Amino acid sequence: MITVDSEKCLRCSKCIKDCIVEVLKPGPNGIPFLDPELEKYCLNCQHCLAVCPAGALNCHGVTPEMCAPPGKLPGSAEMFDLLRMRRSCRQYKDENISSTAMETLKNSLAWTPTGCNDHRLFFRIIEDKEEMAFYRQETSRMLKFLIKTGIMALIYPKFKRYLAEIMAGKDVVYRNAPHMIVAATPKNAPCKEADPWIALSYFDLLAQSLGIGTCWCGFGVHAFKWNLKLKKRLELPPGYRIGAVMLFGPPDVAYARATKPVNFNLEK
C-alpha cells in the first residue's frame, strides 16, 4: 500500500516518473495514487518514497521519518583510490575484527541491490575465529580424503599444485582468515547467479574502507557443495543455494602502492 499526504504533495509527479513498474498514476487533482489493479506489481523498492522532495509518501508502512537523509558521500578521487588500492588479502592477524566494525558490515547488507528488488538473499557470517576452526578442520579432512583417493586430481586437475600443501596442513581454502561471509539465494530467485556476487562486492569495498582485508573464496563455494556437513552447519533456509563466499579479517599485510594494470583493454 502506498499512500500520499495531499497536504504535503507538491504534485511534481517525480514519484510517477521514477516508478519502474508504473503502478503510480496521476489523479484528477494531480495527486498520485496507487492503481488498485496494478498494486500486485509493486516491487516495494521505495523509489517513490526516496524521490519525493516533500516527504509526502508512505510506502508499505515505511514513512519518510524512518529513512536516513542524504549523508556525505566520498568524492570521486577517494572512491578511485579505494578501487585501485583494493587487494585480495591472504594474510590475516589471529584476531577478530572489532564488534563495531562487524555491526557496520552486517547492517550494510540491508542495502544490497538485487535483481527485480528480490531481497530474499540469505547471509551467514562467521563472527568468531574459534567458529572458523570447524570449517577449517572439516574442509581439511575432506580434502585430504579426496587427495588420498585420487578423486581430487581427477575432478580438479588444475589444483594439483595445491595437493602437497594441503597434505602438509596449509590452509589453502580459508587462508587462516578469522571470519567468513556466505551469500545464498533461493533457487527460484530471478537473478540468483548475480545477486550474491553483487552483495559481496558491496561488502568487500565497505570492509576495505574500514581497513579490513577481504578475499573472494571460490574454493569455499566448492567445499560447501562437496561436504553436506559443512553446508548443514550454515543452516541455510530450505531451497537456498550458495552463490558466493568471502573471507575477511584484520590484515597482517600492508601494501605500499597500487598495482599497474596489465592486459587491460578499453574500447575507445
Phi and psi in degrees as a GROMACS rama.xvg file:
@    title "Ramachandran Plot"
@    xaxis  label "Phi"
@    yaxis  label "Psi"
@TYPE xy
-117.479  124.741  ILE-2
-119.301  151.895  THR-3
-125.453  129.215  VAL-4
-79.9751  108.425  ASP-5
-63.736  -27.4712  SER-6
-74.3296  -30.0012  GLU-7
-89.2214  -29.2174  LYS-8
-58.5066  130.871  CYS-9
-90.8509  -6.07032  LEU-10
59.2957  36.4422  ARG-11
-86.3491  -15.3146  CYS-12
67.5448  14.0665  SER-13
-63.0886  -37.4138  LYS-14
-66.6107  -37.4577  CYS-15
-66.0285  -44.2253  ILE-16
-66.2015  -29.7679  LYS-17
-93.9192  -0.965281  ASP-18
-79.5163  109.136  CYS-19
-66.9033  -30.0974  ILE-20
-98.1455  1.32556  VAL-21
56.8347  44.4978  GLU-22
-92.1405  -13.8721  VAL-23
-90.8877  134.545  LEU-24
-129.228  152.838  LYS-25
-77.9332  132.613  PRO-26
-83.6347  171.755  GLY-27
-61.0518  -24.9155  PRO-28
-97.8278  9.43866  ASN-29
86.4237  -4.97021  GLY-30
-87.0036  127.871  ILE-31
-64.0764  151.138  PRO-32
-144.624  156.131  PHE-33
-87.3679  117.551  LEU-34
-64.5742  117.957  ASP-35
-56.1014  -33.5951  PRO-36
-74.7291  -19.3823  GLU-37
-105.63  -2.90547  LEU-38
-55.0827  -35.3874  GLU-39
-64.1745  -17.9629  LYS-40
-89.9728  -5.61659  TYR-41
-61.8216  130.109  CYS-42
-87.7132  -7.57318  LEU-43
56.2736  39.704  ASN-44
-77.9129  -16.7132  CYS-45
65.7796  19.2801  GLN-46
-62.5943  -37.8746  HIS-47
-62.5077  -40.0724  CYS-48
-65.9892  -41.3014  LEU-49
-72.6711  -33.9138  ALA-50
-85.11  -18.6648  VAL-51
-67.2438  115.067  CYS-52
-68.5984  -21.9617  PRO-53
-98.8523  -5.58324  ALA-54
64.5903  42.5507  GLY-55
-93.0048  -9.75776  ALA-56
-105.281  142.934  LEU-57
-114.448  131.139  ASN-58
-120.724  108.34  CYS-59
50.6338  45.3349  HIS-60
88.9549  -6.33178  GLY-61
-95.7696  127.021  VAL-62
-106.324  160.439  THR-63
-57.4002  -32.3614  PRO-64
-66.998  -22.214  GLU-65
-80.6049  -12.5865  MET-66
-101.203  149.527  CYS-67
-75.4603  143.117  ALA-68
-75.8512  167.732  PRO-69
-58.9462  128.243  PRO-70
-98.1285  -179.132  GLY-71
-77.1046  121.506  LYS-72
-92.4079  150.929  LEU-73
-66.1383  146.394  PRO-74
-71.8217  166.161  GLY-75
-62.5029  -34.4272  SER-76
-66.2115  -41.6869  ALA-77
-65.8178  -40.968  GLU-78
-65.7119  -40.1806  MET-79
-64.2388  -40.6825  PHE-80
-61.8951  -41.7796  ASP-81
-61.8085  -42.1778  LEU-82
-66.7217  -43.821  LEU-83
-81.8118  -20.0824  ARG-84
-91.4391  -6.50414  MET-85
-65.8381  126.348  ARG-86
-129.363  151.739  ARG-87
-75.4683  126.967  SER-88
-100.063  125.095  CYS-89
-123.116  14.113  ARG-90
-130.92  116.657  GLN-91
-124.482  149.688  TYR-92
-74.2202  150.601  LYS-93
-84.0328  64.0079  ASP-94
-158.419  157.296  GLU-95
-78.5171  155.911  ASN-96
-74.1296  166.924  ILE-97
-66.1953  153.435  SER-98
-63.4865  -33.0082  SER-99
-64.8851  -45.5554  THR-100
-64.6959  -39.4062  ALA-101
-63.0356  -43.3473  MET-102
-65.6683  -37.8822  GLU-103
-62.6682  -45.1843  THR-104
-64.1847  -43.6893  LEU-105
-63.8668  -44.5693  LYS-106
-65.3793  -30.9412  ASN-107
-65.667  -23.0309  SER-108
-65.0921  -20.523  LEU-109
-67.458  -20.1493  ALA-110
-102.752  17.6569  TRP-111
-66.9171  126.185  THR-112
-73.9281  143.246  PRO-113
-137.04  156.337  THR-114
-64.6714  131.737  GLY-115
60.2586  21.5985  CYS-116
55.0102  33.769  ASN-117
-85.4072  97.7504  ASP-118
-96.8355  46.813  HIS-119
-97.3108  14.1492  ARG-120
-56.7118  143.326  LEU-121
-120.639  132.428  PHE-122
-120.242  135.834  PHE-123
-120.407  119.455  ARG-124
-109.541  127.654  ILE-125
-87.6308  106.934  ILE-126
-89.6325  -13.1743  GLU-127
-129.643  138.433  ASP-128
-63.8893  -26.1526  LYS-129
-68.0056  -36.3276  GLU-130
-66.9087  -34.0717  GLU-131
-62.9357  -24.049  MET-132
-59.7025  -36.087  ALA-133
-62.129  -47.8352  PHE-134
-64.7596  -37.6048  TYR-135
-65.1921  -47.4382  ARG-136
-68.5887  -43.0226  GLN-137
-68.3777  -38.5863  GLU-138
-66.2985  -41.0849  THR-139
-61.7157  -43.2866  SER-140
-60.5646  -44.213  ARG-141
-64.8477  -45.5052  MET-142
-64.6558  -40.4563  LEU-143
-64.5774  -35.9313  LYS-144
-65.7273  -44.1845  PHE-145
-64.6171  -34.6244  LEU-146
-69.6483  -46.5814  ILE-147
-63.3721  -33.6567  LYS-148
-84.4637  -8.25823  THR-149
85.0657  -2.13098  GLY-150
-66.9505  -39.6665  ILE-151
-58.6816  -45.9579  MET-152
-66.5536  -30.1685  ALA-153
-77.0409  -43.9986  LEU-154
-80.858  -39.1505  ILE-155
-122.25  68.3805  TYR-156
-60.8731  -27.4996  PRO-157
-71.3009  -15.1554  LYS-158
-94.8045  11.346  PHE-159
-56.6644  -32.7356  LYS-160
-67.4512  -16.4921  ARG-161
-91.5535  -13.9879  TYR-162
-59.1594  -46.3789  LEU-163
-64.3094  -38.7383  ALA-164
-65.5535  -39.9849  GLU-165
-64.1351  -44.3548  ILE-166
-65.3368  -27.1928  MET-167
-83.0582  -3.07043  ALA-168
98.1012  5.99031  GLY-169
-74.2908  137.177  LYS-170
-86.0117  84.4175  ASP-171
-82.5861  -11.5285  VAL-172
-91.0782  -56.5664  VAL-173
-98.93  -5.18443  TYR-174
53.7217  30.4014  ARG-175
60.6223  23.7281  ASN-176
-69.34  140.976  ALA-177
-78.4744  -16.3765  PRO-178
-137.465  160.241  HIS-179
-152.531  144.078  MET-180
-123.216  133.387  ILE-181
-114.8  129.978  VAL-182
-111.593  129.89  ALA-183
-132.612  152.993  ALA-184
-131.879  156.386  THR-185
-64.3054  148.84  PRO-186
-65.0993  -19.9119  LYS-187
-101.937  12.9528  ASN-188
-65.1565  139.819  ALA-189
-62.0039  -30.417  PRO-190
-128.041  51.2414  CYS-191
-63.7049  -25.2053  LYS-192
-78.5662  -41.881  GLU-193
-82.665  -36.2067  ALA-194
-56.0614  -46.8472  ASP-195
-61.9538  -37.2484  PRO-196
-69.7262  -39.3971  TRP-197
-63.5381  -46.0659  ILE-198
-58.7947  -47.6494  ALA-199
-76.6709  -19.4965  LEU-200
-68.0301  -42.0326  SER-201
-63.7785  -45.7644  TYR-202
-58.0763  -42.5695  PHE-203
-57.9769  -51.2314  ASP-204
-67.8823  -38.4737  LEU-205
-64.5141  -42.5946  LEU-206
-60.034  -44.4811  ALA-207
-63.717  -35.7181  GLN-208
-67.3643  -20.9926  SER-209
-92.1327  5.18553  LEU-210
79.7011  19.5947  GLY-211
-102.203  133.255  ILE-212
-78.6354  146.446  GLY-213
-137.73  159.131  THR-214
-157.186  127.082  CYS-215
-64.3051  138.916  TRP-216
-123.514  78.1775  CYS-217
-63.4411  -35.9472  GLY-218
-58.9601  -36.0226  PHE-219
-64.3746  -40.2208  GLY-220
-58.9347  -43.9504  VAL-221
-64.9246  -40.7125  HIS-222
-61.2551  -42.25  ALA-223
-68.6043  -30.7773  PHE-224
-69.3649  -34.7889  LYS-225
-83.9461  -29.4267  TRP-226
-118.27  107.891  ASN-227
-67.0956  -27.1961  LEU-228
-65.7232  -40.2051  LYS-229
-65.5961  -46.471  LEU-230
-64.7056  -38.9381  LYS-231
-62.4524  -35.5953  LYS-232
-62.4326  -26.6832  ARG-233
-76.2129  -19.566  LEU-234
54.4275  54.8499  GLU-235
-70.6441  148.11  LEU-236
-63.4314  154.472  PRO-237
-58.9529  138.735  PRO-238
83.7606  6.11791  GLY-239
-98.314  147.95  TYR-240
-125.865  145.34  ARG-241
-76.4593  128.623  ILE-242
-107.684  -30.999  GLY-243
-159.391  151.069  ALA-244
-133.791  138.39  VAL-245
-134.553  136.182  MET-246
-91.4981  151.302  LEU-247
-160.174  159.062  PHE-248
165.558  178.132  GLY-249
-63.8539  122.472  PRO-250
-72.0962  144.714  PRO-251
-109.555  31.4532  ASP-252
-152.07  146.609  VAL-253
-129.864  138.005  ALA-254
-103.692  131.85  TYR-255
-82.9078  -13.9828  ALA-256
-162.364  166.469  ARG-257
-77.2475  166.197  ALA-258
-89.2115  169.778  THR-259
-103.585  114.004  LYS-260
-59.3429  138.585  PRO-261
-122.677  153.053  VAL-262
52.8844  38.157  ASN-263
-96.9605  121.559  PHE-264
-119.964  124.965  ASN-265
-130.569  116.001  LEU-266
-66.3731  129.865  GLU-267
